[in-house]
Amino acid sequence: MNAFGAEFTGTALVVLLGNGVVANVLLKGTKGQNSGLIVIAFGWAIAVFTGVFSTAAISGAHLNPAVTLGLAVAGKFPWDSVPLYMTAQMLGGMFGAGLVWAMYQQHLAATDAPDLKLAVFCTGPAIRQWWHNLFSEFLATFVLVFCVLSIVAPKASLGALDALPVALLVLGLGVSLGGTTGYAMSPARDLAPRLMHALLPIPGKGPSDWGYAWVPVVGSLLGGAAAALVFRAFGGTV
């Protein structure tokens, strides 16, 4: 498997398991219905752990355009490889979202609320105020990328457990900062599945909330770039 395939596969796994746990919690008639934010946060942490340890040895397991951008801004990833990685991540996010639809299509059909169907695929704000929503996504992604840069800096290796600190970081971000916007922190986690929500034949799905769609994209990319700049300013090396 090459780097493109690894980023595609790893991102697809992250979205499959991450959006899958959202579907299990929100949709009508599932075994996990109404199990809450803590279950979602743990599910996303395991999703990231799975994606990272499956592909880290091949591509470095960015699995997120904000991470790829952050590494490039930090001078630790070649700019000419950024389009390749981001394309793989976006396509992987779309494929993973398609698998979630295939897995939960009966429960999507059984669920009456269009907003719950949309939430399976992408994030939305608890209180809609674009500048604060943008700040929420910026801050969460800043913490994510800054800590990822710090995690990968040491030379010591834990083998497959190298993915564990990142998973714990995502868990902490979910339970601490996920209450305002759903902590997208990645266009591949939000925009790519949102596209699939618009394209897939989901009964009674409603609109895909394109008026909000730019917030998690811009917020995450700005947060990733800013984290890299601060990391460099502090003298950090990867």
C-alpha positions as CSV (number, residue, x, y, z in Angstrom):
1,M,0.0,0.0,0.0
2,N,1.3,3.5,-0.9
3,A,0.8,6.7,1.0
4,F,-2.3,7.6,-0.9
5,G,-3.9,4.3,-0.2
6,A,-2.9,4.4,3.5
7,E,-4.4,7.9,4.0
8,F,-7.6,6.9,2.1
9,T,-7.9,3.7,4.1
10,G,-7.0,5.2,7.5
11,T,-9.4,8.1,7.1
12,A,-12.2,5.8,5.9
13,L,-11.7,3.7,9.1
14,V,-11.8,6.8,11.2
15,V,-15.0,8.0,9.7
16,L,-16.6,4.6,9.6
17,L,-16.1,4.0,13.3
18,G,-16.5,7.6,14.4
19,N,-19.6,8.4,12.5
20,G,-20.7,4.9,13.1
21,V,-20.8,5.5,16.9
22,V,-22.8,8.7,16.3
23,A,-25.3,6.7,14.3
24,N,-25.5,4.0,17.0
25,V,-26.3,6.6,19.6
26,L,-28.7,8.9,17.7
27,L,-30.7,6.7,15.3
28,K,-34.0,5.0,16.2
29,G,-34.0,1.4,17.2
30,T,-30.2,0.8,17.5
31,K,-28.7,-1.2,20.3
32,G,-26.9,2.0,21.5
33,Q,-29.7,4.6,21.1
34,N,-29.5,7.4,23.6
35,S,-26.2,6.2,25.2
36,G,-24.8,9.8,25.1
37,L,-21.8,11.9,24.5
38,I,-19.4,9.8,26.5
39,V,-20.0,6.8,24.3
40,I,-19.5,9.0,21.2
41,A,-16.3,10.4,22.6
42,F,-14.9,6.9,23.4
43,G,-16.0,5.7,20.0
44,W,-14.2,8.5,18.2
45,A,-11.1,7.9,20.3
46,I,-11.1,4.2,19.2
47,A,-11.7,5.2,15.7
48,V,-8.6,7.4,15.6
49,F,-6.6,4.8,17.4
50,T,-7.6,2.2,14.7
51,G,-6.9,4.5,11.8
52,V,-3.5,5.6,13.1
53,F,-2.1,2.3,14.1
54,S,-3.3,0.7,10.8
55,T,-1.5,3.2,8.6
56,A,1.2,5.1,10.6
57,A,4.1,2.9,9.2
58,I,3.1,3.7,5.6
59,S,2.0,7.3,5.5
60,G,2.5,8.7,8.9
61,A,-1.2,8.5,9.5
62,H,-2.2,12.2,9.1
63,L,-5.8,11.2,8.3
64,N,-6.8,14.8,8.6
65,P,-6.2,17.8,6.3
66,A,-5.6,20.0,9.3
67,V,-2.8,17.7,10.5
68,T,-1.3,17.6,7.0
69,L,-1.4,21.4,6.8
70,G,0.0,21.8,10.3
71,L,3.0,19.5,9.5
72,A,3.7,21.3,6.3
73,V,3.6,24.7,8.1
74,A,5.9,23.3,10.7
75,G,8.3,22.4,8.0
76,K,8.1,18.7,8.7
77,F,6.1,17.6,5.6
78,P,6.8,18.5,1.9
79,W,4.3,21.0,0.5
80,D,4.2,19.2,-2.9
81,S,2.7,16.1,-1.1
82,V,-0.1,18.1,0.6
83,P,-2.6,17.9,-2.3
84,L,-2.1,14.1,-2.6
85,Y,-2.7,13.5,1.1
86,M,-5.7,15.9,1.3
87,T,-7.3,14.3,-1.7
88,A,-6.9,10.8,-0.2
89,Q,-8.3,12.0,3.1
90,M,-11.3,13.6,1.6
91,L,-12.1,10.6,-0.6
92,G,-11.5,8.3,2.4
93,G,-13.9,10.3,4.4
94,M,-16.6,10.0,1.7
95,F,-16.1,6.3,1.5
96,G,-16.2,5.8,5.2
97,A,-19.5,7.8,5.4
98,G,-20.9,5.7,2.6
99,L,-20.1,2.6,4.7
100,V,-21.9,4.1,7.7
101,W,-25.0,4.7,5.4
102,A,-24.8,1.1,4.2
103,M,-24.6,-0.2,7.8
104,Y,-27.3,2.0,9.2
105,Q,-29.6,2.7,6.3
106,Q,-32.6,0.9,7.9
107,H,-32.2,2.9,11.1
108,L,-31.8,6.1,9.1
109,A,-35.1,5.3,7.4
110,A,-36.8,4.6,10.7
111,T,-35.6,7.9,12.3
112,D,-38.1,10.7,11.8
113,A,-35.9,13.7,12.7
114,P,-33.9,15.1,9.8
115,D,-31.4,16.8,12.1
116,L,-30.4,13.4,13.7
117,K,-29.9,12.0,10.2
118,L,-27.6,14.9,9.3
119,A,-25.7,14.6,12.6
120,V,-24.7,11.0,11.7
121,F,-22.7,12.5,8.8
122,C,-21.5,15.9,10.0
123,T,-21.4,18.3,12.9
124,G,-23.6,21.3,13.8
125,P,-23.5,23.9,16.5
126,A,-25.4,23.6,19.8
127,I,-25.9,27.4,19.6
128,R,-25.6,28.9,16.2
129,Q,-23.3,31.9,16.3
130,W,-20.8,31.6,13.5
131,W,-17.9,33.6,15.1
132,H,-18.1,31.5,18.3
133,N,-18.6,28.3,16.4
134,L,-15.5,29.2,14.3
135,F,-13.5,29.9,17.5
136,S,-14.6,26.6,18.9
137,E,-13.4,24.6,15.9
138,F,-10.2,26.7,15.8
139,L,-9.4,26.1,19.4
140,A,-10.1,22.4,19.4
141,T,-8.0,21.8,16.3
142,F,-5.2,24.0,17.7
143,V,-5.0,21.8,20.7
144,L,-5.2,18.7,18.6
145,V,-2.4,19.7,16.1
146,F,-0.2,21.3,18.8
147,C,-0.3,18.1,20.9
148,V,0.1,15.8,17.9
149,L,3.3,17.8,17.0
150,S,4.5,17.3,20.6
151,I,3.6,13.6,20.7
152,V,5.5,12.8,17.5
153,A,8.5,14.8,18.5
154,P,10.3,12.3,20.8
155,K,12.4,9.6,19.3
156,A,11.2,6.9,21.6
157,S,8.7,4.5,20.0
158,L,5.9,2.4,21.5
159,G,5.3,0.5,18.3
160,A,1.6,0.1,17.7
161,L,0.9,1.9,21.0
162,D,2.2,5.1,19.4
163,A,-1.4,5.7,18.4
164,L,-2.6,5.6,22.0
165,P,-1.7,9.1,23.0
166,V,-3.5,10.5,20.0
167,A,-6.6,8.5,20.8
168,L,-6.5,9.7,24.4
169,L,-6.1,13.2,23.2
170,V,-9.2,12.9,20.9
171,L,-11.1,11.4,23.9
172,G,-10.2,14.4,26.0
173,L,-11.1,16.9,23.3
174,G,-14.5,15.2,22.9
175,V,-15.5,15.3,26.6
176,S,-14.0,18.8,27.2
177,L,-14.5,20.8,24.1
178,G,-17.0,18.8,22.1
179,G,-20.2,20.3,23.5
180,T,-20.3,23.5,21.4
181,T,-19.9,22.3,17.8
182,G,-19.2,18.6,18.0
183,Y,-15.4,19.0,17.6
184,A,-15.1,18.2,13.8
185,M,-11.4,19.3,13.7
186,S,-11.1,18.0,10.2
187,P,-12.7,18.7,6.7
188,A,-12.4,14.9,6.0
189,R,-14.6,14.2,9.0
190,D,-17.1,16.9,8.3
191,L,-17.2,18.2,4.7
192,A,-16.6,14.8,3.1
193,P,-19.5,13.0,4.9
194,R,-21.7,16.1,4.4
195,L,-21.2,15.6,0.7
196,M,-22.3,12.0,1.1
197,H,-25.4,13.2,3.1
198,A,-26.3,15.4,0.1
199,L,-25.7,12.6,-2.5
200,L,-27.1,9.5,-0.8
201,P,-30.7,8.4,-1.1
202,I,-31.7,8.9,2.6
203,P,-35.4,9.1,3.2
204,G,-36.6,12.3,4.8
205,K,-33.1,13.6,5.2
206,G,-33.6,17.3,4.9
207,P,-31.0,19.9,3.8
208,S,-27.2,19.4,4.4
209,D,-26.8,22.7,6.2
210,W,-24.3,24.2,3.6
211,G,-24.6,27.6,5.3
212,Y,-22.7,26.2,8.2
213,A,-20.4,23.8,6.3
214,W,-17.6,26.3,5.9
215,V,-17.1,26.8,9.7
216,P,-15.5,23.4,10.6
217,V,-13.4,23.6,7.4
218,V,-12.0,27.1,7.9
219,G,-11.8,26.7,11.7
220,S,-9.9,23.4,11.6
221,L,-7.4,24.5,8.9
222,L,-6.7,27.8,10.6
223,G,-6.3,26.0,13.9
224,G,-3.9,23.5,12.5
225,A,-1.8,26.2,10.8
226,A,-1.7,28.3,14.0
227,A,-0.7,25.4,16.1
228,A,2.2,24.7,13.8
229,L,3.4,28.3,13.9
230,V,3.2,28.4,17.8
231,F,5.0,25.1,17.9
232,R,7.8,26.5,15.8
233,A,7.9,29.7,17.8
234,F,8.4,27.7,20.9
235,G,11.4,25.9,19.3
236,G,9.6,22.6,18.8
237,T,11.1,20.0,16.5
238,V,9.6,16.9,15.0
